[in-house]
Amino acid sequence: MNIMIVDDEPTIRAGLRVLLTNSFESLVVTGEARNGKEALQLLEGTRTDVMLTDIRMPVMDGLQLIQTVKERYPHMECIILTGHSDFEYARLALQSGVADYLVKPITQEKMNEAILRVIGRNQNHWITQLSANIMLDLKRTVDSIVKFIASGDHINLLQTVTNWQNKCQDWDLNPTLQKHLIGYIKLAYETELLASWPSMPVLGSTFGSAEMNDQQAYERWKIDLTDKASWIAARTSPRNRRIYEQVVTYLNKHYANPALTIHDIAAHCGITAAYLSKLIRDTANHPLTALLSELRMEKAKEQLRQNDDSKLSAVAENCGFGDYPHFSKLFKKMYGISPQEFRDKQRNNWSTEE
């Protein structure tokens, strides 16, 4: 995300640059201007996604600048800076379609929240140019990260990073784009996590630094993820974490049983079904049924990857699905292709390797 700063005070511009630098990965300050006129001149030769502008400035004020920007660059989001005495101006600016406003003095937390709200309104232009398959995998990766951070599952959390890295290599994405994607994923999972843990630290990182290669970026990313998981774990009941781990272990042993119920799992853990249901939702941000379904689907994918002639109905049965049509429908809904199409694709890969 490319951001331009517009303010007539050099010290404020410098301070805003620091806040943005310390905010989120994939944010790049593309320029600074002292007033609206200078900003418009810079915009002619600079690709900008977001403009951060003061309201009261000489030559051309923030309101005039925003009106002109909206006419010339309708895709651009605007965040305005205002003092308490300028609230009427801020109200007028909001009517003009600005994304957000910040009241001075501006803290790091306020800046982070404003950027997150902008991201919710308009994703980076470069990310929308990726293929639909990559976007689908990106969303699944974000969902997995949120789930594993919330549950404190460090093993699967780190495995998710490895899986994403392998996919990027399969797609033959260049290192620079991979680092940008890490930054985008980080923004996405932080947005979701902040909804449940508003005080969670979201300090910036250097994933996109030219001095850092892609492998170093992945290692830094793993540190960020485990730090967040540890932060949340420290604020989550130890007893609940132990029960959640019990549930995961139990599901891995008994997922093939199509008659498995929440009452069976709750009895194994020595708690009520109602308590277990709430605990799983609070810990994993998913209902227990979704957790079990995802596990069964992953096990089904593992079996379909094997180079054998097992019947698809047998694969479904081995993974806890007594009804093959139901299994096939869920598989296609989750992965975008049918079990048969997935197996055929794997066989084509085997043929190519041979």
Secondary structure per residue as TSV (DSSP state, phi and psi in degrees):
chain	resnum	aa	ss	phi	psi
A	1	M	-	360.0	123.5
A	2	N	E	-96.6	128.8
A	3	I	E	-125.2	137.6
A	4	M	E	-111.6	138.2
A	5	I	E	-104.4	130.6
A	6	V	E	-128.9	112.5
A	7	D	-	-162.3	143.1
A	8	D	S	-82.5	-8.6
A	9	E	-	-99.7	116.6
A	10	P	H	-57.6	-38.8
A	11	T	H	-67.0	-36.1
A	12	I	H	-69.6	-41.0
A	13	R	H	-59.8	-43.2
A	14	A	H	-63.3	-41.7
A	15	G	H	-64.6	-41.0
A	16	L	H	-64.6	-38.7
A	17	R	H	-60.8	-41.3
A	18	V	H	-63.9	-45.5
A	19	L	H	-61.2	-42.2
A	20	L	H	-67.9	-40.2
A	21	T	H	-62.4	-35.8
A	22	N	T	-87.3	2.4
A	23	S	S	-84.4	-101.1
A	24	F	-	-119.2	155.9
A	25	E	T	-67.6	155.9
A	26	S	T	78.0	6.1
A	27	L	-	-95.2	127.3
A	28	V	E	-128.5	123.7
A	29	V	E	-80.8	110.9
A	30	T	E	-90.2	-13.5
A	31	G	E	178.6	164.0
A	32	E	E	-132.3	140.7
A	33	A	E	-134.9	151.3
A	34	R	S	-88.0	-18.5
A	35	N	S	-158.9	177.6
A	36	G	H	-63.2	-37.3
A	37	K	H	-63.2	-47.1
A	38	E	H	-61.2	-39.9
A	39	A	H	-61.1	-44.5
A	40	L	H	-63.2	-36.3
A	41	Q	H	-66.1	-41.5
A	42	L	H	-67.1	-36.6
A	43	L	H	-64.7	-25.3
A	44	E	T	-63.3	-29.1
A	45	G	T	-118.5	14.0
A	46	T	S	-133.2	129.0
A	47	R	-	-77.9	117.0
A	48	T	-	-128.4	134.2
A	49	D	S	-96.3	-35.8
A	50	V	E	-136.3	138.1
A	51	M	E	-115.8	126.4
A	52	L	E	-105.9	109.2
A	53	T	E	-132.3	142.9
A	54	D	E	-74.3	162.2
A	55	I	S	-89.1	-51.0
A	56	R	S	-91.0	108.7
A	57	M	-	-145.0	153.0
A	58	P	S	-73.0	170.2
A	59	V	S	67.7	-65.3
A	60	M	S	-143.0	119.3
A	61	D	-	-80.2	177.5
A	62	G	H	-64.1	-36.9
A	63	L	H	-65.2	-44.8
A	64	Q	H	-62.4	-41.1
A	65	L	H	-62.1	-46.2
A	66	I	H	-61.7	-42.5
A	67	Q	H	-60.4	-42.3
A	68	T	H	-69.5	-41.8
A	69	V	H	-61.9	-42.4
A	70	K	H	-63.4	-30.2
A	71	E	H	-75.7	-42.9
A	72	R	H	-86.8	-35.0
A	73	Y	-	-130.6	72.9
A	74	P	T	-60.9	-21.6
A	75	H	T	-76.7	-18.4
A	76	M	-	-76.6	135.6
A	77	E	E	-92.4	146.0
A	78	C	E	-124.4	134.3
A	79	I	E	-117.7	128.7
A	80	I	E	-104.2	149.6
A	81	L	E	-106.6	133.4
A	82	T	E	-145.4	152.1
A	83	G	-	-94.3	166.6
A	84	H	G	-57.4	-34.7
A	85	S	G	-75.1	-10.8
A	86	D	G	-100.3	16.0
A	87	F	H	-62.0	-32.4
A	88	E	H	-63.0	-38.9
A	89	Y	H	-63.4	-41.4
A	90	A	H	-61.0	-40.5
A	91	R	H	-61.9	-42.1
A	92	L	H	-63.9	-39.0
A	93	A	H	-65.8	-39.8
A	94	L	H	-62.0	-35.9
A	95	Q	H	-67.5	-22.2
A	96	S	T	-84.3	-2.6
A	97	G	T	98.8	20.9
A	98	V	-	-69.4	153.6
A	99	A	S	-76.1	-35.4
A	100	D	E	-166.6	169.7
A	101	Y	E	-138.3	149.1
A	102	L	E	-122.0	130.2
A	103	V	E	-93.2	128.0
A	104	K	S	-71.3	147.0
A	105	P	S	-74.6	148.5
A	106	I	-	-101.0	125.2
A	107	T	-	-95.0	167.6
A	108	Q	H	-62.1	-39.9
A	109	E	H	-62.7	-42.5
A	110	K	H	-65.0	-39.0
A	111	M	H	-65.0	-45.5
A	112	N	H	-57.7	-44.4
A	113	E	H	-64.5	-39.9
A	114	A	H	-64.1	-43.2
A	115	I	H	-64.3	-41.0
A	116	L	H	-61.4	-39.8
A	117	R	H	-66.5	-37.0
A	118	V	H	-64.7	-42.3
A	119	I	H	-60.5	-38.4
A	120	G	H	-63.7	-27.7
A	121	R	H	-84.2	-35.0
A	122	N	-	-153.6	111.2
A	123	Q	-	-72.8	159.6
A	124	N	-	-56.2	141.9
A	125	H	T	-64.3	-37.5
A	126	W	T	-66.3	-32.0
A	127	I	G	-71.1	-31.1
A	128	T	G	-72.7	-11.4
A	129	Q	G	-85.6	-7.3
A	130	L	S	-72.9	159.2
A	131	S	-	-66.7	160.7
A	132	A	H	-62.8	-36.5
A	133	N	H	-64.3	-42.3
A	134	I	H	-65.7	-41.4
A	135	M	H	-62.8	-38.7
A	136	L	H	-65.4	-44.1
A	137	D	H	-66.4	-35.0
A	138	L	H	-62.3	-44.3
A	139	K	H	-63.5	-42.1
A	140	R	H	-63.8	-37.5
A	141	T	H	-64.1	-43.9
A	142	V	H	-61.0	-44.9
A	143	D	H	-61.2	-42.0
A	144	S	H	-65.1	-42.8
A	145	I	H	-61.9	-44.7
A	146	V	H	-60.3	-43.7
A	147	K	H	-63.4	-46.4
A	148	F	H	-74.8	-32.2
A	149	I	H	-66.1	-45.6
A	150	A	H	-63.7	-32.6
A	151	S	H	-91.8	-7.3
A	152	G	T	73.2	22.5
A	153	D	-	-85.8	84.3
A	154	H	H	-65.0	-36.6
A	155	I	H	-62.6	-53.1
A	156	N	H	-69.4	-27.3
A	157	L	H	-63.4	-49.2
A	158	L	H	-69.1	-32.7
A	159	Q	H	-66.4	-33.1
A	160	T	H	-62.3	-39.7
A	161	V	H	-64.3	-44.3
A	162	T	H	-62.0	-42.5
A	163	N	H	-61.5	-42.7
A	164	W	H	-64.8	-42.5
A	165	Q	H	-61.0	-42.5
A	166	N	H	-63.2	-39.9
A	167	K	H	-65.0	-41.2
A	168	C	H	-61.2	-36.5
A	169	Q	H	-69.7	-38.5
A	170	D	H	-63.7	-36.2
A	171	W	T	-79.3	-6.3
A	172	D	T	60.2	42.4
A	173	L	-	-80.1	138.7
A	174	N	-	-72.3	156.8
A	175	P	H	-55.5	-38.5
A	176	T	H	-63.0	-45.1
A	177	L	H	-66.0	-38.1
A	178	Q	H	-60.0	-41.4
A	179	K	H	-66.3	-38.5
A	180	H	H	-63.5	-39.8
A	181	L	H	-66.4	-37.6
A	182	I	H	-58.4	-45.0
A	183	G	H	-61.9	-40.2
A	184	Y	H	-66.5	-43.9
A	185	I	H	-61.0	-40.9
A	186	K	H	-59.6	-44.6
A	187	L	H	-60.5	-41.5
A	188	A	H	-66.8	-47.4
A	189	Y	H	-73.8	-28.7
A	190	E	H	-67.4	-36.7
A	191	T	H	-59.5	-44.7
A	192	E	H	-68.5	-44.0
A	193	L	H	-66.2	-35.7
A	194	L	H	-64.8	-23.7
A	195	A	H	-65.1	-32.7
A	196	S	H	-96.6	-30.5
A	197	W	-	-129.2	77.9
A	198	P	T	-58.4	-26.0
A	199	S	T	-92.1	5.8
A	200	M	-	-62.5	131.3
A	201	P	-	-63.8	136.3
A	202	V	-	-132.1	46.7
A	203	L	-	-63.4	150.4
A	204	G	-	-69.6	170.9
A	205	S	-	-137.6	-169.9
A	206	T	-	-124.2	37.1
A	207	F	T	-58.1	-36.8
A	208	G	T	-90.7	5.2
A	209	S	-	-62.3	137.0
A	210	A	T	-65.3	-25.0
A	211	E	T	-77.9	-10.9
A	212	M	S	-107.6	127.7
A	213	N	-	-81.1	174.4
A	214	D	H	-65.8	-35.9
A	215	Q	H	-65.4	-40.0
A	216	Q	H	-64.6	-36.1
A	217	A	H	-63.9	-41.1
A	218	Y	H	-64.3	-40.0
A	219	E	H	-65.4	-41.4
A	220	R	H	-64.2	-37.5
A	221	W	H	-62.2	-43.7
A	222	K	H	-59.9	-39.0
A	223	I	H	-63.5	-44.1
A	224	D	H	-60.1	-42.9
A	225	L	H	-66.1	-47.0
A	226	T	H	-67.7	-32.6
A	227	D	H	-61.9	-44.1
A	228	K	H	-67.4	-41.6
A	229	A	H	-62.5	-39.4
A	230	S	H	-68.1	-39.0
A	231	W	H	-62.2	-44.5
A	232	I	H	-71.0	-39.0
A	233	A	H	-61.3	-35.5
A	234	A	T	-67.1	-17.0
A	235	R	T	-110.1	10.7
A	236	T	S	-115.1	146.3
A	237	S	-	-57.0	125.0
A	238	P	H	-57.6	-37.1
A	239	R	H	-63.5	-43.4
A	240	N	H	-63.3	-38.2
A	241	R	H	-63.6	-41.0
A	242	R	H	-64.1	-41.4
A	243	I	H	-65.1	-41.8
A	244	Y	H	-60.5	-42.9
A	245	E	H	-63.6	-36.7
A	246	Q	H	-61.4	-43.9
A	247	V	H	-62.3	-46.7
A	248	V	H	-60.6	-44.5
A	249	T	H	-62.0	-43.7
A	250	Y	H	-64.1	-42.9
A	251	L	H	-63.3	-39.6
A	252	N	H	-64.9	-26.1
A	253	K	H	-87.0	-29.6
A	254	H	H	-121.5	12.4
A	255	Y	T	-61.4	-25.4
A	256	A	T	-74.3	-9.1
A	257	N	-	-83.9	109.2
A	258	P	T	-67.1	-17.8
A	259	A	T	-92.6	5.8
A	260	L	-	-62.4	131.0
A	261	T	-	-125.4	166.6
A	262	I	H	-64.5	-28.6
A	263	H	H	-68.3	-36.9
A	264	D	H	-62.4	-45.3
A	265	I	H	-67.9	-43.1
A	266	A	H	-62.5	-41.0
A	267	A	H	-63.1	-39.7
A	268	H	H	-61.8	-37.0
A	269	C	H	-87.3	-7.9
A	270	G	T	75.2	30.7
A	271	I	S	-133.8	172.0
A	272	T	-	-79.4	157.9
A	273	A	H	-63.6	-38.2
A	274	A	H	-64.1	-43.4
A	275	Y	H	-65.3	-41.6
A	276	L	H	-62.7	-42.7
A	277	S	H	-59.1	-46.5
A	278	K	H	-66.9	-40.8
A	279	L	H	-60.3	-45.0
A	280	I	H	-64.9	-41.8
A	281	R	H	-62.4	-42.9
A	282	D	H	-69.5	-35.2
A	283	T	H	-84.8	-43.6
A	284	A	H	-106.2	-3.6
A	285	N	S	59.9	22.4
A	286	H	S	-142.8	150.1
A	287	P	-	-71.1	160.2
A	288	L	H	-59.7	-37.9
A	289	T	H	-60.9	-38.6
A	290	A	H	-68.8	-38.5
A	291	L	H	-61.0	-45.8
A	292	L	H	-67.6	-41.0
A	293	S	H	-63.7	-42.3
A	294	E	H	-63.5	-41.6
A	295	L	H	-62.4	-46.4
A	296	R	H	-61.7	-39.2
A	297	M	H	-66.0	-40.1
A	298	E	H	-64.8	-39.2
A	299	K	H	-65.9	-37.6
A	300	A	H	-64.1	-41.8
A	301	K	H	-61.3	-40.5
A	302	E	H	-59.9	-42.7
A	303	Q	H	-69.8	-36.8
A	304	L	H	-69.9	-22.6
A	305	R	H	-74.4	-20.2
A	306	Q	S	-71.5	140.1
A	307	N	S	-84.6	75.0
A	308	D	S	-139.8	-179.3
A	309	D	-	-111.7	29.2
A	310	S	-	-59.1	140.3
A	311	K	-	-67.0	145.0
A	312	L	H	-62.6	-33.9
A	313	S	H	-65.2	-33.7
A	314	A	H	-70.0	-38.2
A	315	V	H	-60.9	-45.3
A	316	A	H	-60.3	-44.6
A	317	E	H	-65.4	-40.4
A	318	N	H	-63.7	-22.9
A	319	C	T	-104.0	11.6
A	320	G	T	95.3	9.8
A	321	F	-	-105.5	107.9
A	322	G	S	-74.6	-22.6
A	323	D	-	-111.9	108.6
A	324	Y	H	-62.6	-45.0
A	325	P	H	-56.4	-38.4
A	326	H	H	-65.5	-43.6
A	327	F	H	-59.6	-46.8
A	328	S	H	-61.9	-40.2
A	329	K	H	-65.0	-44.5
A	330	L	H	-66.3	-39.7
A	331	F	H	-61.1	-47.1
A	332	K	H	-66.8	-36.4
A	333	K	H	-64.8	-37.0
A	334	M	H	-81.0	-37.8
A	335	Y	H	-114.8	-5.3
A	336	G	S	85.9	-7.5
A	337	I	S	-138.2	161.9
A	338	S	-	-79.1	163.4
A	339	P	H	-56.9	-40.0
A	340	Q	H	-64.4	-42.7
A	341	E	H	-64.4	-37.8
A	342	F	H	-64.1	-44.1
A	343	R	H	-64.4	-42.9
A	344	D	H	-60.7	-39.3
A	345	K	H	-64.5	-40.5
A	346	Q	H	-64.7	-39.9
A	347	R	H	-66.8	-35.9
A	348	N	H	-63.5	-38.4
A	349	N	H	-64.1	-39.0
A	350	W	H	-63.9	-42.1
A	351	S	H	-62.7	-39.7
A	352	T	H	-65.3	-40.2
A	353	E	H	-66.1	-35.2
A	354	E	-	-72.6	360.0
